[in-house]
């Protein structure tokens, strides 16, 4: 779920709230393999 949230553009704090991870390092562990191109597209969309 954390990876899907990251790919959807959720920031680490929101992912932590949903998944109950206690630290950003835990979120990183589960989002490390997220699809970076999808994440980049989502970030650029937010800038528009």
C-alpha positions, 0 to 999 in steps of 0.5 A, a space after each residue: 500500500 505504501 508504494 501505491 500511495 507514493 506512486 499516487 503522489 502522497 507525501 511521506 507524512 500522509 503515507 505514515 498516517 495511513 500505514 501507521 509507520 512510525 518513522 520516515 525511514 520505515 516509509 522509505 523502506 517500503 516505497 524505495 521500489 516505487 515507480 519513479 517515472 509515475 511519481 515524477 509525473 504526479 509531482 509535475 502535475 501538482 506544479 501545473 
